[in-house]
Amino acid sequence: MLLLDSSNLSVYEVADEILSHRTTPPPSIAYEHFESTARSHFCSLFLAAQFPAFRVGAETLVFVQLTGDCGWAWASRIRVRNLDELPIPEAYLGEEFLFLWPVPMAINAYINFKEKARRLGNDESSQETFVNAIKAHPPSLAFVPRDLDKNSAIGPLKRVGARDMTVSQRLFVASLTPHSSTFSIRSSADKWAVALRDKDQSQLRNFLHKKDPAAPCDVDTRPKGPAAGTRARARARLPHGCAPFDLPDDVVERALSIHIAQNMDSAEDMKVAVTHARLVCRQFRSTATAAMKRMLLVVTNAASSLLGTDPGEPREVQAVVHAAGITLRQALMFSPARWDYYLRLRRRLEARDAAALHLIPRDYAVARRCALFWGISSV
């Protein structure tokens, strides 16, 4: 079996001797359901416990024995149906991976299972084996499912690289979203941080005005949005005709790459940025096209590498695909020359995301996008 570290998508091989589980395969879920869940805030929690889609049962729950008689860690398996969504012959994927439960969730489930068994008594004889397994494997209070490289609570773990995985295993891992915390992160619709900042700025302005009535009221010197820097540069330009625009193509492409990276939060913003750049002049048209083709080449090469003999690490591929605002399945669907098709795929995904909850926000920093797509180390 393979153990997945959800914080960084690292994969480890774990010995079967320390696992206690049923050999019955877990119930399967549709790939569409898996794909949307894998991009949510609670991805690792949902995939671990199968809530609320299925009841946790003997088919999904696995007990991992900790060293030094420290008890057990709880984990679960899932099984994803592949109906030609991915270019692999396997009908199912993911069932060999273990998702560790957070300790508080395992303890809560353990207490609930025992309480339910006590109330039902012998009314559910079919669940007797499962209830006995729960009672025999209480979750450890001290186990922390993080930093598996340094965590010796689980027996000897062997790190598994991309070359040692099958194609279906690579695609499964690269479809997930890493989580630095087992708790849900703040939703992008939650504006309490912005309100707190505005209130702090207002109090500071009032304080400075009382100290010096002649002081300016607005002390917030930060830019008011991505367009603020563009407007400032436009005001600083020389009047028309004072200096010829004779920059080489590589410099113009670098500038346009940074401009595209600044407008990648949505497909519509990206389309407007690229379209306006291509209408400036012939040089801008060719360099903007080259910048987009270079970006899409990085995305498609990263995704398609998982199908070949020289694969990239799934977590690195996931970072590239996620920064591009698409899913791994979409990254395998287009060619670098079809940037218009890429935008259509993004629009389709954004329309689907608008009706979903708890999705990971696409708040990649501009410097991160520039480094991933165009090799620009600083902006």
C-alpha positions, 0 to 999 in steps of 0.5 A: 500500500502507498501512504499519501502525505496530503501536505505536499503530495509525497508518497511512501510505501508502507509495509502490509504487516503494519496494516489491518484492513479488509481486502474488499475494495472500497466503493467507487466514486465518479471521476467528476465527483473526485475531481471537484472534491480534490480541488476543495478546501477539505479535500484530504478530510473528504477523501479520508473519511468519505463524508458525506458521500458514503458511510465509513465501513470496513471496505474503506477504513484501514488501521495503521499500527504505530511503532512502540505500542503507541496505538493506531492511526486511522486511514481510508481508501477510495476508488475512482471510476475512469470512464475515459476521462483520463488517457489510461486503460485502467477502469479504476484508480487510487485504491492503493493509496491511504489517506490519513485521518486527522486525530480529532476526527478519528477520535470523534468517529471512534466515540460515535461508532462505539456509542451507536453500537451500544445503543443498537446492541445486537440489532445489527449483526452484519456490522458486528465485525466492523464494530469489533474492528473499531473497538480493537483499534482505538486511534492514538492521541499522540499521532500527528499525520505531518512530516512523514519523512521525519515522523518515526511513529509509522514504521519504516517508510520508503519514499516513492518517486514518480518513476516508481509509480504507475501512470494511473498513480501519477495522474491520481496524485497530480489531481489532488491539492496539497494542504498545509493544514487539516483545517479549512482555509478562509473562503475568498468570499469572507471579507472580515480581513478586508473590513479589519484592515479598512477599520484600522486605516480609518482609525489611523487617519483619524489619529493623524488628523487629530495630531496634525489637522493639515496632514492628508487624510489618506495614508494608505499608499498601497496600490488600489488594484492590479491596474494601479501600477499600469496607470502610474507607468502610463502617466510616467511615459514620455509624450508621443514621438519623443523616443522611438520604441525599439526594444528587442523581441525578448525584452518585449516578450518578458514585459508582456509575460509579466503583464499576462501573469498579472491578469490570470485570475480569470479567463476573461481578464486573461483574454482582455490582457492578451487581446489588447496587447496583440492589437498594439502593433505587430511586434506586440502581436507576435511576442504576446502569441509567443508568450502564451505559447510558451506558457501553454507548452510548459503546462502541456509538457508537465501534464503529458510527462506523467504519461511517459518514461521521464515523468515530473513529480506529481506535486510539481505538475499539480503546481503548474496546472493549478497556477494555470487555472485548469485541472489535470484532465484539461491540461491533457486535452489541448495543444500549446497552439490552441490558446483559445481552446485553453480559455474556453476550458477555463471558462467552463471550469469557472462556470462550474466552480461558481456553483461549488463551495469551498474551492481552493482560490487561485491566488498564485503570486505573480512572481510564482506564475512568472517563474513557473511559466516563463522562467522569470525569477523576479518581477 
